[in-house]
Amino acid sequence: MDSPPSHDVVTLPDFRNLGVLLRILVIAEAANLVALAAHSPDVIEALKGIGGAALPFELALLAIVLLLFLFSPLLARIPYRRGVGAVVAVAAIVAGGLDLAFHAWVSVVPWGAVLKSAAIAGLLAGVILGYFNWRQRVLSPALAKARLIALQSRIRPHFLFNSLNTAVSLVRQDPRLAEQVLLDMSDLFRALLKDSRSLVPLADEIRLAEAYLQIEQLRLGERLRVHWDREGAPVSVNVPILVLQPLLENAVRYGVEPFSAGGDVHVSIRAGVSELVIEVTNSTCGGESPVPSGNRIALANIEERLGLYFDAEGTLHISARDNLFVVKVCVPLRGARAVAQVA
């Protein structure tokens, strides 16, 4: 049984995550603007001060962000408090060093100003890390909430009843097949009751999806036509649990089940340069509405969990084109491995 990670475990942010980098830049720029406004008599003077202070500040900020980006794997391996100290020290040394070099180039070095720059940079780094600490602690309960939402949106009575009816109808005709249906249902509901904060290998998600499709294939027969494209898929990469099966369930429920002719479901799993792409496409039978009310509950839950795990780098895109409904999930390959190591 998987043991859920403790809510009290706080780690340094992933300095290679796009969302983390954007937040650092926004907070630093906002702090710089507030400091200039506080030391200026009016708005005009504050705006003039931005131009004068822009070069050294921006150079220091970009240099600090670049160093954190480069040393992010190393920082992730050391204890949290030491990591905080290392980040604060990097910020202070870089800001102080660049300020020293800048003043030495244009005039006599004012050591008081250099020390002030180093102290402010270290303090700002501490404030930013405090924000990420707070954000991580706030998001831990959010993951538990996402688990409850997942359970409510995944355990759908219609699927349970249909699967049980399928198993009952097979008991006399093919007892072994009926037993397999019940075993597949057991695997599905065991996954549903797992901790939604878990990351699992992509191979497990594919097996779970296949078990689900086997049950639906028995019920729908030739009306359900599934096409897989997963050659070269990185099956060892970790993904959030229940990221594929709900997409297939939506495709079957809204793109196959309502139509007498059935429909086609295409599943594409591939690795890009830096991300894993999972794409599920279902036909919509002549332009009938591909998104009935209620269809977005599971999609919204997946999108929320991607954001909680991978910030801005985990995305879900929905599109409709040429009588097709397409859902594409993107997971950063590096981010999936990093989160798995932390968990």
BELCORNOR-V525063 format. One record per residue. RES is the residue in one small letter. OMEGA is omega in whole degrees, 0 to 359 (NA if undefined). Layout:
RES;OMEGA
RES;OMEGA
This chain:
m;179
d;176
s;182
p;177
p;181
s;178
h;184
d;181
v;179
v;181
t;174
l;176
p;176
d;185
f;173
r;179
n;183
l;180
g;178
v;180
l;179
l;180
r;178
i;182
l;181
v;181
i;181
a;180
e;179
a;179
a;179
n;180
l;179
v;179
a;179
l;180
a;181
a;183
h;181
s;181
p;179
d;184
v;182
i;179
e;179
a;179
l;177
k;180
g;179
i;181
g;182
g;183
a;188
a;187
l;181
p;181
f;183
e;178
l;179
a;181
l;181
l;179
a;179
i;180
v;180
l;179
l;178
l;177
f;183
l;185
f;181
s;178
p;179
l;180
l;181
a;184
r;182
i;180
p;188
y;184
r;177
r;178
g;177
v;178
g;180
a;181
v;179
v;180
a;179
v;181
a;182
a;182
i;181
v;181
a;179
g;181
g;179
l;178
d;177
l;180
a;181
f;180
h;179
a;181
w;186
v;184
s;177
v;183
v;173
p;187
w;178
g;179
a;179
v;179
l;178
k;179
s;180
a;181
a;180
i;179
a;178
g;178
l;179
l;177
a;178
g;179
v;180
i;177
l;175
g;177
y;180
f;175
n;178
w;182
r;181
q;179
r;178
v;183
l;179
s;174
p;179
a;177
l;177
a;177
k;178
a;178
r;179
l;178
i;180
a;181
l;181
q;185
s;185
r;184
i;185
r;183
p;183
h;180
f;179
l;182
f;179
n;181
s;178
l;178
n;177
t;180
a;180
v;181
s;182
l;186
v;181
r;183
q;184
d;184
p;181
r;179
l;177
a;178
e;180
q;178
v;180
l;178
l;177
d;177
m;179
s;178
d;181
l;184
f;172
r;177
a;179
l;183
l;177
k;176
d;184
s;174
r;184
s;167
l;182
v;176
p;178
l;179
a;178
d;178
e;179
i;179
r;179
l;178
a;178
e;178
a;178
y;182
l;177
q;178
i;181
e;179
q;178
l;183
r;187
l;178
g;184
e;178
r;179
l;181
r;185
v;180
h;181
w;171
d;185
r;179
e;180
g;180
a;181
p;189
v;180
s;180
v;180
n;179
v;175
p;181
i;180
l;175
v;182
l;184
q;178
p;177
l;178
l;179
e;176
n;181
a;180
v;186
r;186
y;181
g;182
v;187
e;185
p;190
f;183
s;179
a;182
g;181
g;181
d;176
v;179
h;179
v;179
s;177
i;183
r;178
a;174
g;180
v;184
s;183
e;173
l;182
v;175
i;183
e;178
v;183
t;175
n;178
s;181
t;172
c;171
g;174
g;176
e;188
s;182
p;185
v;176
p;181
s;181
g;183
n;187
r;181
i;180
a;180
l;179
a;179
n;178
i;181
e;179
e;182
r;176
l;178
g;180
l;180
y;194
f;179
d;185
a;184
e;175
g;189
t;173
l;181
h;178
i;179
s;176
a;181
r;175
d;179
n;177
l;175
f;189
v;174
v;181
k;178
v;179
c;180
v;178
p;182
l;179
r;181
g;180
a;180
r;182
a;179
v;179
a;180
q;180
v;181
a;NA
